[in-house]
Amino acid sequence: MVVMISTFSIEKPWRTFMVLTGLLFLLALGAGNLQLTTDFRTYFSADNPQLQAFEKLEADFNKQDTLVLLLQSEKAEGLFAPEALSQIAELSERAWQLPYARRVDSLTNYQRIRADQDDILVADLYVADASSEELSGIAAYVSQQPALHGRLVSKDQSLTQIIVSLTLPDNDPQATAELVSAAKAMLADTRTDAFSVQLLGTAVINVALAEAVERDMAALIPGSYLLIFTALFLLTRSLAGAFLSLTLTLLTVAAVFGVLGWSGATLTPVVGAVPSMIMIIVVADCLHILVSYQHALKQGLEKRQALANAQALNIKPVMITSLTTALGLLCLNFSESPPYRDLGNLVAMAALLAGVLSLSWFIAFLALLPAPPAARADSGLGQLLLGFYRRFIAPAPKRVFAVAMVITLMLAAGLFKLQFNEQWYHYYDESFAVRQALETQEQQLYGVNFIQYSVAPASGAGIYSPAYMQQLQQLTQWLEQQPGVGYVDSVHRQLLEIHQKLHRDDRTYYRVPDSADAIAQSMLLYEMSLPFGMGLEERINIDKSASRLTLNLHKHTSRELVALDETLRRWAQIHTPELVLTPGTGLDMVFAQISDRNSISLFSGTLVALVLISISMMGFLRSWRLGALSLIPNILPALLAYGVWGYISGQVDLGLSIVACMSLGLVVDDSVHFLSKYRYARDQGKTAEQAVEFAFATVGVAMLITTLVLATGFALLVLSPFSPTWGMGALMSLTVVLAFVADIILLPLLLLLFDSRDTSAAAPANINKSNSNNESN
């Protein structure tokens, strides 16, 4: 089928070009249906146990989506100046009007508890008509409230925050952007000259994620494409070839996203890597055809014969590389994260499409253009590679192999330095306003990480039993002594204050009441005194069977979060047996668990892909030996790249954990083309040494150009301000370079050492370079 299409492309180039271009544009129209979602929950499958625990906790205690206004005092009087309190109060009041706002917590609407004999009076800490005496007492009151320190007010009392709790609609990507836009409009329309204001919260972080993707798509992706176009032109000296490769890349990207749009799927930030990966595949396929075409023209063939020769020489390698690339990328379906499954499926589809289009659309367009002067095809790169092989590898293959193994082991040792850690707050660099706000919260408030627990009583006495509340207080006090803990939010705090107020503010009564009835009555009085929207449903579930415990933390790695969770639950099991804690949850904990889970799943997927790729290679090369040898240069680049990464960084997050699986599908290209030329030469009766030289002479230029172009294109992504993008770009660029090194050093060595037997008794003793070049045609 593909052979027929490719042959038809040479015979009927106009018809081929018009039909295929029309089909591609038709597919691309579906891209208009796409929407981008930035909800972090999309990174986890519905059956993820940590996500299920998080959603169960949200169902019991309301959703945890927030919008936060960080207000840093700009004046010497600080937060408690009348003007500052007035502005905080106004912002708090207006925040209630924001879309999807469910609750607003701030310094001015903090519910201050007073007692009037047996009655509890609860009111906002600040009111607009407060007297100067009342205003002067606010600062003293705040300094005595543990529930305010580190949560709503910084220790130096120069920073406060307004927390807007949200109920965002499900499956509505525009809702978060609408909310953040409304918040910015509110700030622009409200007097805030007493403060510098920063926006934070899960809503702002999600919008920043979309902003990061848009930045990459708007600047770095076009920049990398332009860089690759320039490099292609300079290295191949073919303006038409470079232009056609870039055009075919853009058409393939548009078609693949169009198919995704027609399917009704939603985009996630992960797809920002798709254009670069498709670029690798398309450029590699086109380059091999283009170099073969130029080489045939140099040998004196006319245009149509040269295209037919390039087609015949590359049709099997291009199709097998498309197949093996797709197989490698499809192993991403073993990922624990749905967006990465979509990434694998998208690029696998692109690999198959690119293989067909490079053998049809690309060849048809070349057929429509005038043949370039043959002299332009001679870049000298082929002779450079061949000279490298003859001088450094061929004379002493065993010695070079031993040196290569030592270097391989040294680089691979870096694998032991790797740690799987997810630190989402490092996704953004300092150019993002959200990163600056995160640093402010980290340094002056309770930190950027949190773990949440649903805490139920072990006995049937209920959460209003003295034992439950006393042990909840005991657990909170222990947690507050742990390093890195910023603030612990527990329902017992209100109980202690109420009990004290009901006993004439006697400090000795700042403790848990002695009876369940006294606790229940105190909490009921408190709840009845609260204004609408400020109840305890955020901390106590509806049937009063459990309360929520929130542990706010300064920066922790994912491993530290998991270790703290395990330590906390072990301590509670021993010292507070009345408390039954669910495993710690929250988005921090969900992300903390997924890197390890994802790596294990992808390891299984990679093994499956290796088996399938090896079977495909053995069938294509008609040799189990060559198929087995091909696995070594295909596996090693990713392993060595991770080894080098271990020395450089040592940290692997969710985005970097998929590079091995991705690269397995991408680095096979050069080894397939090299082995196909090697196998062709062996079938012609050449020795292993001669066949390796033949492969260098015929495919070495395309391998070198592909590596230079694609490594540079990926390296450009290092300029991204978004760490998942620059990390993947750096690791993929490193992998591409190491794959080239493996293909020009290790693969020839393996062939010389393990496939040196003669394939024909009549094999000529020496076949000169001229004959090798002629046979490549």
Secondary structure, DSSP 8 states (H G I E B T S, - for coil): -HHHHHHHHHHSHHHHHHHHHHHHHHHHGGGGG--B---GGGGS-TT-HHHHHHHHHHHHH----EEEEEEEE-STTGGGSHHHHHHHHHHHHHHTTSTTEEEEE-STT-EEEEEETTEEEEEES--TT--HHHHHHHHHHHHT-TTTBTTTB-TTSSEEEEEEEE---TT-HHHHHHHHHHHHHHHHTS--TTEEEEEESHHHHHHHHHHHHHHIIIIIHHHHHHHHHHHHHHHH--HHHHHHHHHHHHHHHHHHHHHHHHTT--B-GGGGGHHHHHHHHHHHHHHHHHHHHHHHHHTT--HHHHHHHHHHHHHHHHHHHHHHHHHHHHGGGG-SSHHHHHHHHHHHHHHHHHHHHHHTHHHHHHHHS----GGGG--SHHHHHHHHIIIIITT-HHHHHHHHHHHHHHHHGGGGG-EE---GGGSB-TTSHHHHHHHHHHHHSS-SEEEEEEEEESSTT-TTSHHHHHHHHHHHHHHHTSTTEEEEE-THHHHHHHHHHTTTT-GGG-S--SSHHHHHHHHHHHHHHS-TT-SSTTTB-TTSS-EEEEEEESS--HHHHHHHHHHHHHHHHHH-TTEEE---BSHHHHHHHHHHHHHHHHHHHHHHHHHHHHHHHHHHHT-HHHHHHHHHHHHHHHHHHHHHHHHHT-EE-HHHHTHHHHHHHHTHHHHHHHHHHHHHHHHTT--HHHHHHHHHHHHHHHHHHHHHHHHHHHHHGGG-SBHHHHHHHHHHHHHHHHHHHIIIIIHHHHHHHHS-S-S-TT--S---HHHHHHHH-
